[in-house]
Amino acid sequence: MAAFPPVVTQELDGWELFWADMELVEEADPGTLAALRADAETRVRASHTVERLADHPTAAAVRRLFRRAGCDPTRYRPSSEALLRRVLKGEALPVIHPFVDLNNCLSIELVVPACVIDAAKARPPFVLRAGRDGESMLSMRGPFDLAGKPLLADVDGPFGTPITDSERVKVTAATRRAWLVAYLPAGVVTTGGAREALGALVAAAPVARLVAIGGGA
């Protein structure tokens, strides 16, 4: 497994990446995840509305960074905003994998895009950059045009965006070690705030062990 935190070259200004190395706790009670998801849904429904979501300071900051990279955030919504909109409309957070549950709860709580990748499937060093004309990846939505999208790439090419992620690095039922990455708008959400929020989620639902935390501009 690659060294943590991964080396990331940043070609896009304004982003700060928060990383967490997580290991699955095999004996964890899955019931705690259901409670965690329900609590997260209740909190965001009490503090946000669909109509005002785009005006939230963090959501607005992420949208500005999308536009700066060349991406229209009303056409390609940040994953955090898309997930929050579904929850605010009454949908439940999806049940996929313990790592994904933690990731989704963190994303809607902080209002920032976040994803988890199988730590054995990505190969640092990484680069955070804008997608090039003609560039694409097989995402969890199918083939995805990357031109103008903020993205993370490794030595094998793009593997994730703050919109959707690659099939190549997704966690599966067999995944026991994962890296979480949150795309933070610098100066709006701090890595310290992300660390505190993730720590609280893991304490409430100890389904994973935080092996290490890293990140920065």
C-alpha positions as CSV (number, residue, x, y, z in Angstrom):
1,M,0.0,0.0,0.0
2,A,1.2,3.5,-0.8
3,A,2.5,5.9,1.8
4,F,-0.1,8.1,3.6
5,P,-0.9,10.9,3.2
6,P,-0.5,10.7,-0.6
7,V,1.7,13.2,-2.4
8,V,-0.7,15.6,-4.3
9,T,0.4,18.3,-6.8
10,Q,-2.2,21.0,-6.9
11,E,-2.8,22.8,-10.2
12,L,-6.1,24.3,-9.0
13,D,-6.1,27.1,-6.6
14,G,-8.6,27.4,-3.8
15,W,-9.0,23.8,-2.8
16,E,-7.7,22.2,0.4
17,L,-7.8,18.4,0.5
18,F,-8.5,16.5,3.7
19,W,-7.4,12.8,3.8
20,A,-8.3,10.0,6.2
21,D,-6.9,6.5,6.2
22,M,-9.6,4.2,7.5
23,E,-9.6,0.5,8.4
24,L,-12.8,-1.5,8.7
25,V,-13.8,-2.8,12.2
26,E,-15.1,-6.3,11.5
27,E,-17.0,-6.7,14.7
28,A,-18.9,-3.4,14.5
29,D,-22.7,-3.4,15.0
30,P,-24.3,-2.3,11.7
31,G,-27.2,-0.9,13.6
32,T,-25.0,2.0,14.7
33,L,-24.7,3.0,11.0
34,A,-28.5,3.2,10.6
35,A,-28.6,5.5,13.6
36,L,-25.8,7.6,12.3
37,R,-27.5,8.1,8.9
38,A,-30.8,9.0,10.6
39,D,-29.1,11.5,12.9
40,A,-27.3,13.1,10.0
41,E,-30.5,13.4,8.0
42,T,-32.3,15.0,10.9
43,R,-29.5,17.6,11.5
44,V,-29.3,18.7,7.9
45,R,-33.1,18.9,7.5
46,A,-33.2,21.2,10.5
47,S,-30.5,23.5,9.2
48,H,-30.9,23.6,5.4
49,T,-33.6,23.9,2.7
50,V,-33.5,23.0,-0.9
51,E,-34.5,26.5,-1.9
52,R,-31.6,28.1,0.0
53,L,-28.9,25.5,-0.4
54,A,-27.1,27.2,-3.3
55,D,-26.8,30.3,-1.0
56,H,-25.1,28.4,1.8
57,P,-21.5,29.9,2.2
58,T,-19.8,26.5,1.7
59,A,-22.0,25.4,-1.2
60,A,-21.5,28.8,-2.9
61,A,-17.7,28.6,-2.4
62,V,-17.6,25.1,-3.9
63,R,-19.7,26.3,-6.9
64,R,-17.2,29.2,-7.4
65,L,-14.3,26.7,-7.5
66,F,-16.2,24.6,-10.1
67,R,-16.6,27.6,-12.3
68,R,-13.0,28.5,-11.9
69,A,-12.0,25.1,-13.2
70,G,-14.3,25.4,-16.2
71,C,-17.4,23.5,-14.9
72,D,-21.0,24.7,-14.6
73,P,-22.2,23.6,-11.2
74,T,-25.8,23.9,-12.1
75,R,-25.3,21.3,-14.9
76,Y,-22.8,19.1,-13.0
77,R,-23.7,19.5,-9.3
78,P,-21.0,18.9,-6.6
79,S,-21.7,15.5,-5.1
80,S,-22.4,17.1,-1.7
81,E,-25.0,19.4,-3.1
82,A,-26.7,16.6,-5.1
83,L,-26.7,14.3,-2.0
84,L,-28.0,17.1,0.2
85,R,-30.8,17.9,-2.2
86,R,-32.0,14.3,-2.2
87,V,-32.0,14.2,1.6
88,L,-33.8,17.5,1.9
89,K,-36.5,16.2,-0.4
90,G,-37.1,13.4,2.0
91,E,-34.9,10.6,0.6
92,A,-32.8,8.5,3.0
93,L,-29.0,8.3,2.7
94,P,-28.2,5.2,0.7
95,V,-26.9,2.0,2.4
96,I,-23.8,1.0,0.5
97,H,-20.7,0.2,2.6
98,P,-19.6,1.4,6.1
99,F,-16.9,3.6,4.6
100,V,-19.4,5.2,2.2
101,D,-21.9,5.8,5.0
102,L,-19.2,7.7,7.0
103,N,-18.2,9.6,3.9
104,N,-21.8,10.6,3.0
105,C,-22.6,11.7,6.5
106,L,-19.4,13.8,6.5
107,S,-20.2,15.3,3.1
108,I,-23.7,16.5,4.0
109,E,-22.6,17.8,7.4
110,L,-19.8,19.9,6.0
111,V,-21.5,20.6,2.7
112,V,-18.4,19.6,0.8
113,P,-17.8,16.9,-1.8
114,A,-16.1,13.8,-0.4
115,C,-15.4,10.3,-1.6
116,V,-13.8,7.1,-0.4
117,I,-11.4,5.1,-2.6
118,D,-10.0,1.6,-2.1
119,A,-6.5,2.3,-0.7
120,A,-5.0,-0.6,-2.7
121,K,-6.4,0.6,-6.1
122,A,-5.0,4.1,-6.5
123,R,-1.3,4.7,-7.2
124,P,0.2,8.0,-6.0
125,P,1.5,10.5,-6.6
126,F,-1.7,12.4,-7.3
127,V,-2.5,15.6,-9.1
128,L,-5.5,17.9,-8.6
129,R,-6.3,19.6,-11.9
130,A,-8.9,20.4,-14.4
131,G,-9.9,17.8,-17.0
132,R,-8.6,18.2,-20.5
133,D,-10.6,18.3,-23.7
134,G,-11.4,14.7,-24.8
135,E,-10.5,13.3,-21.4
136,S,-13.0,10.9,-19.8
137,M,-13.2,8.1,-17.2
138,L,-15.6,5.2,-16.5
139,S,-17.4,6.6,-13.5
140,M,-20.1,5.1,-11.3
141,R,-22.5,6.9,-13.6
142,G,-21.0,5.4,-16.7
143,P,-18.6,7.1,-19.2
144,F,-18.0,10.6,-17.9
145,D,-16.6,13.6,-19.8
146,L,-13.9,15.2,-17.7
147,A,-13.3,18.4,-19.7
148,G,-13.2,21.4,-17.4
149,K,-14.1,19.3,-14.3
150,P,-12.0,19.4,-11.2
151,L,-10.4,16.0,-10.8
152,L,-7.8,13.8,-9.1
153,A,-5.5,11.7,-11.2
154,D,-2.9,9.1,-10.3
155,V,-0.2,7.5,-12.4
156,D,-2.9,5.6,-14.3
157,G,-5.0,8.7,-15.0
158,P,-8.1,10.3,-13.6
159,F,-9.9,8.4,-10.8
160,G,-12.2,10.9,-9.1
161,T,-14.0,14.2,-9.2
162,P,-16.0,16.1,-6.7
163,I,-19.0,15.1,-8.9
164,T,-18.6,11.4,-9.2
165,D,-15.8,8.8,-8.9
166,S,-14.2,6.1,-11.0
167,E,-15.2,2.4,-11.1
168,R,-11.5,1.7,-10.9
169,V,-11.0,2.8,-7.3
170,K,-14.5,2.3,-5.8
171,V,-14.8,0.4,-2.5
172,T,-16.5,-3.0,-2.7
173,A,-17.7,-5.6,-0.2
174,A,-14.1,-6.9,-0.1
175,T,-12.6,-3.5,0.8
176,R,-11.1,-3.4,4.3
177,R,-8.9,-0.3,4.0
178,A,-9.9,2.9,2.3
179,W,-8.9,6.5,1.9
180,L,-11.4,9.3,2.4
181,V,-10.8,12.6,0.6
182,A,-12.9,15.7,1.2
183,Y,-12.6,18.6,-1.2
184,L,-12.6,21.7,1.0
185,P,-12.9,25.3,-0.2
186,A,-9.9,26.8,1.4
187,G,-10.6,29.4,4.0
188,V,-14.2,28.3,4.3
189,V,-13.9,24.8,5.7
190,T,-10.7,23.8,7.5
191,T,-9.0,20.4,7.7
192,G,-9.2,20.8,11.5
193,G,-13.0,21.1,11.2
194,A,-13.2,18.1,8.9
195,R,-11.0,16.1,11.3
196,E,-13.3,17.0,14.2
197,A,-16.4,16.1,12.3
198,L,-15.1,12.8,11.1
199,G,-13.9,11.9,14.5
200,A,-17.3,12.6,16.0
201,L,-19.0,10.3,13.3
202,V,-16.6,7.5,14.0
203,A,-17.1,7.9,17.7
204,A,-20.9,7.6,17.2
205,A,-20.6,4.7,14.9
206,P,-17.3,2.9,15.5
207,V,-17.4,0.8,12.3
208,A,-13.9,2.0,11.2
209,R,-10.6,2.8,12.8
210,L,-9.0,6.1,11.8
211,V,-5.4,4.9,11.1
212,A,-4.1,8.4,10.1
213,I,-5.3,11.8,9.1
214,G,-3.6,14.2,6.6
215,G,-4.2,17.0,4.3
216,G,-3.6,20.6,3.5
217,A,-3.2,23.0,0.6
